[in-house]
Amino acid sequence: MNLGLHALTLSLFFSSIVVYCGRDFYAILNVPRNANKSEIRKAYRSLASKLHPDKNREDPKADQKLQDVNEAYEVLSKDDKRKLYDQYGEEGLKSHGQHDFNPFGFARSSEEAPRGGDIVMDLWVTLEELYVGNSVEVTRRKLVKMPARGTRKCNCHMELRTTVLGPGRFQMHQEQVCSDCPNVQ
């Protein structure tokens, strides 16, 4: 019976682990995670009136606190943003829904360069490390193209390559191609 209870407790513990990479909007508004919209609105209005710059002139960080409260309310008061925040944290809000449309009809995303693929690897940690936290150094081997030595003649030439980045987005670049040189694809 005791073993079953421990297994249930561990499974509940692991199923409720959530990693947040930003601010905790629920803590900023001082509301529980299952708060409804009226509780969120009430907490927002209370904090906004308390942190307003006209009422709180002696605190130099009042403007930043009020800005955090406004951002927290903006996210938690809208169902779609709240769902994204609950699932992915603050980083999820930044990466989702950033496609704007310009008047010419072409999709335009944020000005960030496209990221490379995720690195997936098995990582063995103890239960204590999960609970307390731990830093782990991870190394990986990566193949790097090196310039070929010598001046031998070969059939190196440049080719125009097109890479599709997404719907309506592509990138064209020139790439050196050679069947003889070992470091050129």
C-alpha positions as semicolon CSV with decimal commas, in nm:
position;residue;x (nm);y (nm);z (nm)
1;M;0,000;0,000;0,000
2;N;0,280;0,238;0,091
3;L;0,471;0,160;-0,229
4;G;0,164;0,235;-0,439
5;L;0,118;0,568;-0,262
6;H;0,482;0,663;-0,328
7;A;0,450;0,565;-0,695
8;L;0,134;0,776;-0,724
9;T;0,305;1,069;-0,552
10;L;0,608;1,043;-0,784
11;S;0,391;1,020;-1,094
12;L;0,194;1,327;-0,985
13;F;0,521;1,506;-0,908
14;F;0,669;1,431;-1,250
15;S;0,347;1,512;-1,435
16;S;0,330;1,852;-1,268
17;I;0,688;1,960;-1,342
18;V;0,677;2,268;-1,561
19;V;0,978;2,467;-1,676
20;Y;0,928;2,839;-1,708
21;C;1,190;3,051;-1,880
22;G;1,051;3,390;-1,790
23;R;0,842;3,582;-1,542
24;D;0,563;3,414;-1,349
25;F;0,258;3,622;-1,438
26;Y;0,046;3,447;-1,176
27;A;0,292;3,549;-0,903
28;I;0,306;3,905;-1,038
29;L;-0,072;3,937;-1,005
30;N;-0,071;3,727;-0,686
31;V;-0,344;3,492;-0,810
32;P;-0,356;3,111;-0,819
33;R;-0,306;2,927;-1,149
34;N;-0,671;2,824;-1,158
35;A;-0,800;3,181;-1,108
36;N;-1,094;3,286;-1,323
37;K;-1,115;3,609;-1,523
38;S;-1,294;3,806;-1,253
39;E;-1,027;3,719;-0,994
40;I;-0,755;3,819;-1,239
41;R;-0,932;4,147;-1,321
42;K;-0,982;4,224;-0,950
43;A;-0,614;4,157;-0,870
44;Y;-0,504;4,366;-1,170
45;R;-0,716;4,667;-1,072
46;S;-0,596;4,650;-0,712
47;L;-0,228;4,633;-0,810
48;A;-0,263;4,894;-1,085
49;S;-0,413;5,147;-0,845
50;K;-0,154;5,065;-0,576
51;L;0,145;5,085;-0,815
52;H;0,029;5,386;-1,018
53;P;0,315;5,640;-1,051
54;D;0,101;5,925;-0,912
55;K;0,034;5,731;-0,590
56;N;0,376;5,569;-0,561
57;R;0,634;5,840;-0,632
58;E;0,895;5,728;-0,378
59;D;0,949;5,385;-0,536
60;P;1,183;5,415;-0,839
61;K;1,084;5,067;-0,959
62;A;0,711;5,141;-0,957
63;D;0,702;5,200;-1,333
64;Q;0,864;4,863;-1,404
65;K;0,634;4,687;-1,157
66;L;0,328;4,848;-1,317
67;Q;0,454;4,747;-1,662
68;D;0,493;4,386;-1,540
69;V;0,140;4,393;-1,396
70;N;0,003;4,527;-1,726
71;E;0,182;4,257;-1,927
72;A;0,063;3,986;-1,688
73;Y;-0,297;4,106;-1,717
74;E;-0,268;4,131;-2,096
75;V;-0,168;3,764;-2,114
76;L;-0,388;3,613;-1,842
77;S;-0,705;3,798;-1,941
78;K;-0,709;3,652;-2,294
79;D;-0,784;3,280;-2,322
80;D;-0,559;3,208;-2,621
81;K;-0,257;3,389;-2,474
82;R;-0,315;3,232;-2,132
83;K;-0,327;2,885;-2,286
84;L;0,004;2,948;-2,468
85;Y;0,159;3,089;-2,151
86;D;0,044;2,794;-1,939
87;Q;0,183;2,549;-2,193
88;Y;0,513;2,713;-2,295
89;G;0,582;2,998;-2,053
90;E;0,676;3,351;-2,153
91;E;0,906;3,228;-2,432
92;G;0,609;3,056;-2,595
93;L;0,431;3,390;-2,623
94;K;0,728;3,540;-2,804
95;S;0,765;3,260;-3,056
96;H;0,397;3,200;-3,137
97;G;0,182;3,437;-3,337
98;Q;0,454;3,667;-3,460
99;H;0,353;3,660;-3,822
100;D;0,228;4,000;-3,931
101;F;0,080;4,083;-4,267
102;N;0,187;4,388;-4,459
103;P;-0,047;4,573;-4,697
104;F;0,105;4,400;-5,001
105;G;-0,020;4,060;-4,885
106;F;0,313;3,895;-4,808
107;A;0,359;3,724;-4,473
108;R;0,631;3,880;-4,264
109;S;0,766;3,725;-3,946
110;S;0,986;3,874;-3,679
111;E;1,333;3,982;-3,787
112;E;1,503;3,693;-3,606
113;A;1,721;3,454;-3,802
114;P;1,579;3,103;-3,828
115;R;1,707;2,871;-3,557
116;G;1,878;2,542;-3,620
117;G;1,727;2,211;-3,524
118;D;1,694;2,102;-3,164
119;I;1,954;1,871;-3,017
120;V;1,790;1,564;-2,864
121;M;1,989;1,341;-2,632
122;D;1,935;1,105;-2,340
123;L;2,034;1,258;-2,007
124;W;2,041;1,046;-1,692
125;V;1,979;1,233;-1,367
126;T;1,881;1,126;-1,019
127;L;1,556;1,213;-0,846
128;E;1,754;1,434;-0,608
129;E;1,899;1,630;-0,902
130;L;1,550;1,682;-1,042
131;Y;1,423;1,806;-0,709
132;V;1,721;2,018;-0,597
133;G;1,856;2,115;-0,939
134;N;2,197;2,061;-1,091
135;S;2,415;2,196;-1,370
136;V;2,529;1,944;-1,627
137;E;2,798;2,014;-1,887
138;V;2,710;1,869;-2,225
139;T;2,960;1,834;-2,508
140;R;2,896;1,727;-2,861
141;R;3,106;1,662;-3,168
142;K;3,037;1,864;-3,477
143;L;3,188;1,824;-3,820
144;V;3,339;2,146;-3,951
145;K;3,450;2,215;-4,307
146;M;3,820;2,293;-4,319
147;P;3,996;2,466;-4,609
148;A;4,179;2,218;-4,833
149;R;4,558;2,245;-4,844
150;G;4,746;2,279;-5,171
151;T;4,670;2,436;-5,503
152;R;4,572;2,139;-5,716
153;K;4,330;2,196;-5,998
154;C;3,986;2,048;-5,965
155;N;3,636;2,105;-6,097
156;C;3,520;2,338;-5,817
157;H;3,234;2,565;-5,917
158;M;2,959;2,769;-5,756
159;E;2,596;2,657;-5,765
160;L;2,287;2,855;-5,673
161;R;2,087;2,675;-5,402
162;T;1,737;2,753;-5,282
163;T;1,622;2,669;-4,929
164;V;1,252;2,683;-4,835
165;L;1,215;2,851;-4,494
166;G;0,837;2,828;-4,472
167;P;0,524;2,908;-4,666
168;G;0,612;3,191;-4,902
169;R;0,965;3,227;-4,760
170;F;1,279;3,103;-4,927
171;Q;1,646;3,184;-4,926
172;M;1,886;3,169;-5,219
173;H;2,259;3,134;-5,168
174;Q;2,566;3,034;-5,364
175;E;2,754;2,725;-5,258
176;Q;3,087;2,589;-5,375
177;V;3,048;2,238;-5,518
178;C;3,328;1,997;-5,604
179;S;3,345;1,622;-5,651
180;D;3,725;1,609;-5,602
181;C;3,788;1,823;-5,291
182;P;3,719;1,634;-4,966
183;N;3,605;1,943;-4,775
184;V;3,364;2,083;-5,031
185;Q;3,020;1,933;-5,078
